[in-house]
Amino acid sequence: MVILSRAPDRICWQLSQPSPNTFSLSEILVSYDDIYDFELADTDADGDLDIVASVDYPTRIVWFENTGDPDALFREEELILQTFFIDNIQLEDINKDSIPDLSMSGRVQSSDSTNFHIMLGEGDGSFAPPSGTTYRLQLGLFEPPPFFFITRKVMTVLYIYMPTGK
């Protein structure tokens, strides 16, 4: 179990124990001035869940590799991307290649007019450079285009439309 704690902002983890509903004592992985969001996914295809987080201001997107060793479960942070401000991240297989991709809302650079960015996963814990858009994004998953998003004053909203039927 991975826990995000506020005031102070920390990412903690606990291991489940053999008896039902019991966990080890919480281990503090790291503390930051600000943690905006974090996600879990197997970003390096080794069979265990890694952590990707958006932290501090200006925002850094960081990766913690899960080693599988209960005594040192996660490695030190590794920088994925230095940004201006990213407040929301999500790890999903957007292009259906069985590798988690990173989507995020916010601005990569202070002069950025784009509010939604995607970094396609490489399968080894790294990601392709971000591509961003302000209005509509098509990745070729379905026809007609499966989703679009709009930018409101305070947040970016992503609407996903799945075809029904067959």
Buried (B, 14 or more C-beta within 10 A) or exposed (E): EBBBEEEEBBBBBBEEEEEEEEEEEEBEBBEBEEBBBBBBBBBBEEEEEBBBBBBBBEBBBBBBBBBEEEEEBBBEBEEBBEBBBBBBBBBBEBBEEEBBBBBBBBBBEEEBEBBBBBBBBBBEBEBEEBEBBBEEBEBEEEEEEBBBBBBEEEEBEBEEEEEEEE
